[in-house]
Amino acid sequence: MDTILQDVWYALRQFGRRPGFAAVAVLSLGMAIGANSLIYGLAEGLVLHPFPYPDPDRLVAVGVGFPRMSGDTNYVEVLSPAEYADIRAVSSFASAAAFDLGNRNISGGDVPERVFTALLLDDLFSVIGMPPQLGRGFTREELVPGGAPVAIISNRLWHTRFGGDPAIVGRSVRIGGQSTTVVGVMPPGLLLIGTDLWMPWGGNRTAMPRNVRQFTVVGRLRPGASLAAANAELAALAARTDAANRSAFREYEGWSLTATPWAAALLEDMRPAAFLLLGAVALVLLIACANLANLFLARSTTRQRELAVRLALGANRWRIARHLLTETTLLALAGAALGLGIATLGMRGASALLPAQLQMLDLHASINARVLIWNLLLAVGTGLLVGVIPAVHATRTDPHESLKIDGRAGAGRGGGRLRNALVILEVAVSVVLLLGAGLLLRTFINIQRVEPGFEARGVLTMRLTLPRERYPGESGNAFFDALIERLSALPQVRSVAAASQFPPMAVFDTQFAVERPTAASEAGMPTAVVTVATPGYFDALRVPVRSGRTFATTDSLTAPRVAIVNQSFVDRYLGAESVIGRRIALGSPDRRGPWTEIVGVVADHYNAGATRPKRPEIYTPVRQQTDWNQLFVLVSSDGDAAAMLPAVRAAVRGLDPEQPIYNVRTLETAVAEASFQQRIAAVLLAVFAGVALLLAAVGIFGVLSYSVSARTQEIGVRIAVGAEPSDVRWLVLARCSC
């Protein structure tokens, strides 16, 4: 222990003699370790361990793939109650639960609020492994059809809506117009896809057809059961279901069931970007290690005589190597401390780049215990890695030869070649990072330049969900008609519309049939995005009409059914025939809707963002529906879209003081969030590439500085015999360029 303390004290004295060297080393490692800690913190909080559930890797989501309909495996709202009942029999699951997603109004108090809600078929919280913080979970009697109206709220809602009232359990609140008893409050961090409210589903699960799929299924693996075993059972279940039901439900042909850890299933789109950035910062750390190793090698030039004297006096070579490793480890620990500060500051800026959809999920990154451990491991590992090369080089020193050479004459040809190789490595890795950052930036810029097919500027969007208890039947349509009329009368408003979805978030689709099918529409089970909209929808988004007409106020329940399709739908499913007047029918074969006449064709736009291909889309009028109580309202104006919000809120309150609006944002914000992964990856990789280039420059400077210092006598001789200062400068620059 005493010898270690002596090594530490001696190392600190050495740094005191050369504070510039120590400062450059600490700054280099601080930037590199800080970048690694920052990205690991983001990956830790958003991808690797985003949820505080017990044994999160054993909590799985069950996904489904229908090859006849699409090639994707989806996990959210993709299974029916009948399919869930089959999955519950899988022996690898200790327990399973299913829930539907929806929205409920909480009224009473000063401001009505719309709350994202999970409607449960079974006890979800025992599967997750987190009991309520206050109160209790749902009883079996409450989960059956006709059970008592009860609810469990999130910790977030408990504080924001009810002020953290400890007497909330047993209190009656109005949810969806119905008096409901709060029976529990969940602990912080349990939101589950952003839901703040949990209620029993309350329907008759046996009455729902097998192909009405709106539930998300999660399961907890039984102790000793592996994910592979669960997937083998699910594959066998899918094969049995296919054999028993294919004649009635064609989509079962070749279908698949897959269990995936919950976090991976929910955040699978973010994982590639996270691992890309982790790889990039690992390269930055590699550059910093090469940089510091190079500085230590160059520094050993001036310490060669000192080390030779110590060896000649009988010093143990291992003791000298340990001393050098102590120096590098101390510098790495100091760099880690600086890096922790850099990561903490960087976390604030990086969090600002995250879109609102991640904040809604309560996903956030921070410098937590795992990040601190990662930071410490990086410091120790970096110190040992950096110290190995100088230590090996120093212990190979021949004291007799070294004492014959002036300490300023260099460390030998081998040491010079090694330093040159490290500089070349630094520059090469920096160039790789710069090229990668340039490609990502170019991709992001190209995405921004893509013409989306609609006009996002000046459009304010929001969502309203009308309680069915107060707005039955066509009264919901009457409310939206009255709201559109009020909003259209506001100054600067150009157009107002309502729709079930809008780009770049138009993703809900359905099957359909064509009256005179082409080969493409007969193959497989064709699907298309389906959007329900009011008149004025295409005008609000400024989507060009190719042929025919848009929706009119006369397209009502008593009028013939009409639809509008986009150009992709025409190209894929209708062929070269005249489109106007053709008929389609929406829905699966067993629940096919009435024949609907195509009255218009609109131009394509990117339904789900510029990073995904355009999909065929069908539009139907809201006035020909009676069950759409939940719509987005789009207000297109000639001025600042966000400035319209107070007037919009006033208009809604004028119609219904208890009706909340939510998901309020401009269309430009929605478009920007659709490409947030490319944006954050490009920005961070560009920053790290700049840091890498700076570190490489520092490394080159350090090596040249020590090289010039070691050649002071030679340079003096050159000047003494007549060399010009410019010749000396060119000599140094030539060394740099080589």
N, C-alpha and C positions, 0 to 999 in steps of 0.2 A: 504493500500500500504506500509506503514511504517513497519507493522509487517512482511510482506512478505520480505522486504529488510533486516529486522533483521534476519529472518530465513536463508536467503541466506548468510549473513555475518557470522552468527554463524556456518553454515555448512562449509564454506570455512575455518574457524578457526579450526574446527574439522579435516578437511582433512590435514591441515598444521601440526597438531600434529601427525598424522599418515599417512605420505606420502606414505609409502609402501602399506597400505591398499587401498588408493585412486588409486595408480598406477596399482595395480592388477585389481581393479574393472574397471578402464577405459580401460585397455588393453583387458580384457575379453569381455567387451561390444563392443569395437572397432572392434575386429575380427569378432564378430557375426553380428553386424550391417553392417560392411563393406561387409561381404559375402552376406547379404540380399540385400544391395544396388547394389552390382555387378550383381547378378543374375536378380534382377528386372530390372536393366538397360539393360541387354542383352535381356530379354524377352520383355521389352518395345520397344526396337529398332528393334527386329527381328520378333516378333510374335504379340504383343498386338496392337501397333500403328506403324507399319513399314512405312506407307506412309503418306505424308503430305496433303492428299486430304480433302476438306471440308466434314463434316459429313461422315466419312469413313464407318461407320456401315450401312449407307443407300445406299452405292455403292455395288452392288451385281454382282456376276458372275452366269451365268446360266449353270449348268452342266447337263450332260446326262448320263444315264445308259441304257445299252442294255443287259438284262439278258440272251438272247439267245447267246450272244457273250462273255460276261464276267460279273462278279459281281461288277465291280468297277463303281464309278461315277467320270467322268473326266470333266475338265472345260476348258482346253486349246486346241484350234483347234479341236473342236468336233462337230460343227454344220454347216449346209449348209445354203446358202442364202435363200432357200425356208423355212427352219425351222426358220431362223431368222425373216423372214417376218411374220410368224405366231406369234412369241414371241412379236413382236412390238405391237400387238393388245391387249396384256395383260394390263388391265386398272390400275393395281397396279403400273405400271411403268410410271413415268413422262416422261422418255426418255430412249432410248436404242441405243447402237451402236455395231458394229461388226468389227473385224479386223483380218487379216491374218498376220502371221509372216514370215519374209524372211530376205534376206541380199542384200545389194546393195553396189556397189563399188563407192567411191568418188575419182575421179582422178583429176589431176591438182595439182601443187605444187611439193614439193620434194619427198614425199612418198605417194603412193596410199594407201587407207584405206578401209577396209571392215566394213560396219556399219550394226548393227542389226536393222531391219526396221519393222515397223507396217504399213500394207496396209489397208486403211480404207474404209468401205462401207458407213459410215455416219460420222457426226461430233462427234468425240469421246470426245473432250475437254469440250463441254457443258455438257456431261453426268458426266464426272469426276468433273466438277465444277472449273476448273482452266484454265482461258484464257491465251493466250500467254503473255509473259513478254514484248516482242517487236513484232511489226507487228500485224497480225491478224490470225484468223483461216481460214479454207477452206470455200469457198462459195459453194452453191448448184450446181452451174454450173461446178465447178472444180471436184466435186465428181461423176459426171455422166460419163458413158463411153465416151472416146474421149475428156475428159476435158483437160485443159491446164496443162502442166507438172510443178507442183509446189510441194514444200516440206516445212515442218516445222522441225526445228532441236532442239535438247535438249540443255539445258544450258551447260552441260558437253562438248558436241561436239562443241558448239559455242566457248568455251574457248580453248579446246585442238587443234582443227583443224583450227579455224579462228581467234584465238588470242583475242576473245572478241570484234571483230570489230563492233562498233555501227552502221556502215553503211551496215551490212550484209543483212538487209531486202531489197528486190528488187534486190539483187545481183544474177547473174546467175552462177551456178556451174554445173560441169558434174557429173551426177549420173547415173550409169549403162550405160555409153556411150552416154547419152542424156543430152542436155542443159536444166537445170531445175532452176526455179526461187525460191529462198528462200523467203517465205512470212511471216514467224514468228519464234520466239525463245521462247521456253517454260521456265518457272521459274525453279529454282533449285529443285531437288527432284522428278520431274516427268519424269520417265524413262519407266514405264509400262512394266514389265517383261524384263527389261534391254534394251529396244529399245531406240535408240538415234536419230532416223529419222522416220518421219511420212509422208506418201504420199497417195494420193487417189489410191484405188485398180485399178480402170480403166477398169475392165472387165464387161461383160454383165451378171449380176446376174441371170436373168431369163433363160439364156441358160444353166446354170449348173444343172445337175441332182440333185434330192432331196437327194440322198445318197452320194454325193461328199462333205465330211465334212472336212473343213479346217479353220473354223472361230471360234474365241473366242467372246462370246457375254457378254456384261456388261450392266447393267441397273441401273437407279437411282429411288428408291422408291418414289412414289408420297407422298406429305405431308399428314399425317394421315393414310397412308397405312402401314400395318405391313408386316413383312417377312412371317408370317403364311398365310396372305391373298394372297400374291403373289404366294406362293407355292401351295395354293389351286387352284388358277387360272391356274397355270402351269400344275397341275395334271389333271385338266379337259381338257386342251388343248392337253396333251399327249394322253388322252383317245380318243378324237375326231380324232386325227391324226392316231392313231392305227386303229380305225374303218374304216377310209377312205382310208388308204394306205397299210394295212397289206398284201393284196393279191399281190401287186407289190413289197413290201419291207418287207421281213419276219422279219427283225430285230426290227420292230415296235411292235411286240408282247410283251406286258408287259413292254415296255420301260418307262422311267421316265425322267421328267425335274425337276431340283431342283435349287432354288436360294439360294446362300450362300454369306455372306459378302466377299468382294473381297480378303481381307487379309487372312481370314480363308481358302478360297478355294485355294489360291496360296501357302500358307505355312502350309497346314494341316499336313504334315509329321513332322513338327518341334514342333508342339504344345505339344505332349505328353512329349518329353524330357524337354521342358521349364517348364511345370507344375511339372514334377518330381523333377527338381532342385529347384524350388521354395518351394516345400514341404520339401526338404532336408535342405535348409538353414533356414526354419522356425523351424525345430527341433534343429538346431544349436543355434538359438536365444533362444529357450526354455531352452536349457542347460545353456546358459549364464545367463538367468533370474534366474533359480534355483541356479546357482552358486553364483550370487550376493546376492540373498535373503538369502542363507545359510551364506554367509560372514556377512551380517548385523545381522542375528540371533546370530551368534557366537560373534559378536562385542557387541551385547546387553548384553552379559554376564558381560563384564567389565563395562558397563554403567548402570547396573541394579540399583546400589546404587544412581547414579546421577539422573536417572529418578524418583526413589522413593522419593528422597529429593524434587525434583521439584513438584511432586504430593502432597507431604505432606505440602509444602508451599502454595498450592492452585492453582497450574498450571492447566489449562484446559486440559483434556485428548485429545480433538480435536486439541489443539495447539501443543501438543507433537507429535500427529500423523502427523500433517501438517509439522512439522519440519523434521520428518523422511522422509516423501514423498519429501520434498524439497531436502534433501541430495541425495536421489536416482535419482531424476530427473536431478539434476546438474551433477551427475556422468554419467547418460545416455546421456545428451547433449554433454559432453566432449567425451564420447565414440563414439557418432555419428559423431563428427568432425574428430576424428581419423579414424573412419570407412569410411568417405567420401574420405580421402586420400588413404586408402587401396583400396577402390573400384576404384578410378581413376587409380592407378597403375595396379590393376588387370585387368581393362578394356583393357589396352594395350596388356597384355599377352593373354587374352581371344580372342581378335580380331585377333591375329595371328593364332589362331586355326581354324578360319572360312575359308571355302573353297572359291576358286575363283568364283564359281557360284553364291554365295551370294553377293560378291563384284560386280559382273557384274550387279546384280539387283539393285545396289546402296543401299543395305541394310547394315546399320552400326549402332552400338550401341554407346551411349555416355552418359555422366552424364549431363542430361538435367533438365529442370525445374520440370518435373514429378518425376524424381529420387530424386531431392532435397526435394520435398514435402514428398515423401515416406520416405526419410531418417529422416526428422523432425518428422513425425508421429511415426516412429519406436522409436525414442528417447523418445518422450513424453509417448507413450504407454508403453515402457519398463520401464521407470522410475516409472510410476504409478503401473504397475504390480509387479515390484520388491519390491516397498515400502509397498504394502498392507499387506503382511504377517508380516514383522517386526513391522509395525505400529499397527496392531491388537494385536500382541503379547505384545507390550510395553504398550498399553492402558489397558490391562487386569492385569497389575502389581498391586499387593496389596502393597502399600507403607509400611504398618506396618510390614508385614512379610518380605519384602525385606530388610528393615533396620536392621532386626535381623540377617540377613545372610551376611557373608563376600562376597563382590562383586566378588571375584575370585572363589567362590565355585560353580558357575554354574548358569544356568538360570532355573533350575528345570528339572524334569524328562520329562515333556511334551515338553519343548523346545528342549531337546536332541533328543527325538523321532522324532520331526519334522525335525531337521537338518539331522538326519540319513535317513529319508524318501526322502529328497531332494537329498542327495548324491546318494542314490539308483536310483532315477529317472535319474540323470545325467548319471550314468554309464550305465543304461539300454538303454537310448536313444542313447548313443555313440555306444553301441554294435549293435543296429539296423542299424545305419548309416554305421558302418564298414561292417556289413554283406551285406547291399545293395551295397556298393562300391565294395566289393569283388565279388559279383555276376556280376555286370556290367563289372568289369575288366576281369573277367573270360570269359564273353560273347565276349568282344572285342578281347581278346587274341584268343579265338576259331575262331572268324571271320578271324583274320590274319592268322591263321593256315590252314584255308580251302584251299584246292587245287583248284584254280580257273578254271583249265582246259586249261590255256594258259600261256605263258611266258611274264611277263610284263617288266622284266629287259632288259635295253638296247634299248627300243622302243621309238622313238620320234613321236608324232602325231601332226597334224595341219590340218586346213581346208582351202579349196580353193573353191571359187564360181566364175565361169566364166560368164561374161556378155553374154547373149544370142545374143545380137546385134552383137558381134564380134566373137562369137563361135557358129554359128548355126549348127544344124544337128550333123553329125559325127565329126566335127572339134573339138568338146570338147573332144571326146575320143582320137583324135590324140594328143591333148595337153597333156593329162595325160599319154599317152604312151611315148611321148618324155620326159616328166619330170621323169617318172620312169626309163627310160633308162639312163638319166644323173645322177640321184641319185644312181643308182646301180653301176655306175663306180667310185664312191667316195671311198677313202680308208676306211677300217674297216666296210663298209656297207655289211651286210650279205644278206638282202632281203628287197625289197621295194614293197608296194602294195597300192592300193587305194580302198576305200569302202564307202558306204553310211552311215555306222555306225560301231561301234566296241564295244566289251565289255570293261567295265561294263556299257555301255550306249546304248546297243542295245535294243530298246523298240518299234520301229515302226513295226506295224504288219498289216496283211490283211487277208481277207477270202480266202479260196481255196477250190478246189474240188479234190477228188481222183477218178481215173478211175474205179478201182474196190474197192469201199468203204467198210470199216469194219463198225461194229455197232457204234464204237466211232466216226468215221468220218462222219457218217450220222446223229448222234444226234446233235441237236442244229445247230449252225452256226460256225463251227470250224475256228479258227484263228491261225496264227503262225507268229512269228517274221520273217521279210523278209529283208535280207541284200544283196545289190548289190555290187559285189567285182570284182577285177581284178585277173588274175593269180598271184600267190605268196602270197595271203592273208593268207592262212593257214600256209604257211612256215614262214611268218613274225611273226605270233603269236605262232608258234610252236604247232598248234592244231593237234593231231594225226588223221590220216585217218584210219577209220575202214575197209572200203571196197571200191572198185571201184577206181576212180581217182579224181583229182582236176581239176580246170579249165585250159584250154590250149589256146594258141594264136589262134588256129583254131576255137574256139567257137565264131564265128562272126555272123553278121546279116543274112548272107546267109546260115549258117550252121543250122542243126536241133537244136531246143531249148533244153537246158540242165539245170539241177539244181542239187544242192547238199543239203542234209538234215542232221540234227544231229540225235543222237541216241534217244533223247526224242521224236522227230517226228516219228521215226520208231516205238518205243514202244507204242505210244499213238494211232497212226492213221493207221499204215500199218500192224500190227500184225506179225505173225511168217512167213509170205510168203517171198519169195526172193524179196529183195528191188530193186536191180539194174535192170533197165529196166521198173520199174513201172512209171506211168505217173500221173502228177498233173496239175491243171490249177489254176492260181492265179486270184484273183479278186472276186467281188460280183457277184451273179447270173446274173444280168442284164449287167455286164461289164466284163464278164469272158474272161481271156486271152487265148492264144493258149495252147494246150496240150504240156507239157514239160516233158522230160524224166529225171528220176533220174539216175545220173551217178556215184554218190559217197555218202558215209556216213562218217561223221566225229564224233569225240568224243564230248560229252557234255561239255559245260562250262557255267559259270554263266553269262548269257547275261546282266542282270541288277544289278549285284553285289551279293556278298555272302549273303546279308541279305534277298534276294528274291529267290524263287525257280527257278530252271532251266526251261526254256520254249522251246517248239518245235520251230525250226528255219529252214528257207529255204534260200539258197544262190543261186543267179543267176548271170551270168557273165555280167560285164559292157559292153563288146563288143556286146552283143545282145540287148542293149538299145541305144536309140538316144536322150533321154531327161534328162540324168543325168549330169547337169552342175555343181553340187555341191557335192564334195566328200572330205572325209578325206584321207590324205596321211600318211602312216605308214612306218617309216624308222627304220629297225631293224639293230643294229650294235653290234659289239663285245666290244665296249668301252663305254664311257660316252655318253648317249643319248643326253643330253642337249648340249654337245660340237659340235654336228652335225649341230646346227641351222644356224650359219653363212654360211656354205657351201650350206645348203638347200636354204637359201634366195638368194644366188648368182645364184644357178641353176634356180630358178623361174625367177629372173630378166633377166637371159640370154635368156629365152623363151619369156617373156613379161614384160617389165619394169613397166607397169602400173598394174600388177596383184598382189594384196596384199595376204598375208597369215595371218590367225588369229586362235584363239583358240589353240595356241601353248602350248603344255605341254607334259611331258613324260607320258607314260602309267602307270608307277608306281604312279605318282601323281593322275591320274584319278582313279586308284583303291583305293588309300587312301581316296580320297574325297567321294567315294561311301559309306563309313562307317563313315563319319565325325560325324554324330549325336551320334553314340555309343562311338566314341573316346572322344568327348568333354564332354559328360555326365559322362563317366567313370573317366576321369581325374579330372573334377571339383568335382564330388561326393567323390572321394578318398581324395582330398584336404580338403573338408569340414568334412569328417569323421575324418581326422587327427586333424583338428581344434577342433572338438567336443571332441575327446579324450584328447587333451591338456587342454581344458576348464574343463573337468571332473577332470583331475589330479590337476589343480589349485584349484578347489573347494575342493577336498579332503585335499590338503595341507593346505588350509586356515582354514578349520574346525579343523583339527588336531592341527594346530598351536595355534589357540585360545583355544582349549581344553587343550593343555599342559600349556598354559599361565594361564588358570583358575585353574589348578591343581598344580601350583608351590609349594604352601604350603604343599599339600599332598605328592608331590614327595620329598620335602625336609625332611619331617618326615620319609618317607620310607628309604631314604639314611641314616638319622641319627640313625635309629634303626638297620642298618646293611645291607640294600639292596644294591646289586651290581649295578653299572651303566648299565651293560648288562641286568639286570632284568628290569630296568626302560625302556630301549630301547625295550625289548620284550613286555612290557606292552603297549607301544605306538603302536608298529607294530600290536599287537593283536587287538587293537582298530581299526586300519586301515583295517585289513582283515575282521572285522565284518561289 
